[in-house]
Amino acid sequence: MTKNTKNTVPAAAPSRLGLDYTPQGRAVDRMSYGVAPRVKAGRHQTAHMIMARRLENFEVGDVAPLAGPPTCRRHDVLLPRDAPDHCWTPRGLCDHFEAQALPDQTDLVGVLTLRCSHRDPRPVFWESAREFLKTRIVNERQLPVVMALHVPSIAARDLAPHIHALISLRRLPGPDFSVFDADLKGPDAKQILLDLWDGWCSNGPHRRAGHEERA
């Protein structure tokens, strides 16, 4: 007999069902942000499904989300200093997050997308974004982040290269998840992140290739 557990992973991730989060604020070419909830457009979601949708951007067959290795161009898991070791993979982090989910929890993952131009060197963009996320989100807010790099031009799509930063919205100050980050759940979250990113990119050694000054 198979024993049901609280953190059982669903059989498959959503496919071509529209956005799994609600974009926030005005359209901005260089970034977007929104919160992926537990229920979206009538379908039940898990952290596994939301992250797998960005990490597994090639067909992986009819398998559970995060059951295999990521297929995106590049990925990384950024953790607060005192996070437990088993969170050092996307699946391990999602297992831990869902195992400690609240019964009435509505907000799961913040979906931050940072974009660069086709001509920008991607290693520079990746390292700048990674350092930004590690400093401003992981270290300062104690929020785990999973990064996924997409290069749509490889698949003959005329879209800019971009990094998805999947932010667990509960702080992880030690072995257990704690409070939610009110800023990144709130109505001004996108503007907060945009100001942080623009400030980071305009600041000398962290300046991202192709990020233009604005008057």
C-alpha positions, 0 to 999 in steps of 0.5 A: 500500500502506498502511503500518502504524504503531505509533500507528494509531488504531482505527476506532471507540471502544467503545460501551455496553460497560461501564466502560473503567476500574475504580473504586477505593475506597468510593463518594463522591458528589462524586468517583470515580477509577480507572485505565483499562488497556490491556485491559479485559473482554477488549477492547484499549484506547488513550488515544484511545478512553478520551478520546473516550468522554468528549469525544464524548458525542453520536453522531459516526458511525462515525469514528475516536476524536478524528477530529473536534471534541469534542461535550461541553459544554466541554473543555480540555487542560492541559499541563506547561510544557515539553510539546511543542506538538503535544500541545495537542489531545486527539488530538495528546496521545494520538498522542504518548502511544501513540507512546511507549507501552511494549511491556508497558504496562498502565496508560493513563489515570487517570479522575477525575470531579468532581461538583457539584450541579444548583444550582451555577454551572457556570462557578465549578465549571469554573474551580475544577476547572481551577485545581485540576488545573493546580496539583495534577496538571499543575504539581506532578506533570507529568502532562497532563490533558484536561478534559470537562464533562458536563451530563446534565440537558440530555439529560433524565438525572437525574445531577449535572453533572460534569467528567471529568479524564483524566490521562495516567499518565506524566509529561511533563517535556519533549518525551518521556514519562518515569516513571509517577506511582506515587501515581495508579497505586497502591491509595490513589490515590482517597483521595489525590485526594479529600484534595487536592480536599477541601482545595482546595475548603475553602480560601477563594478556591478554594472550590467552590460547593455544597461543604459543610463536614464535621464 
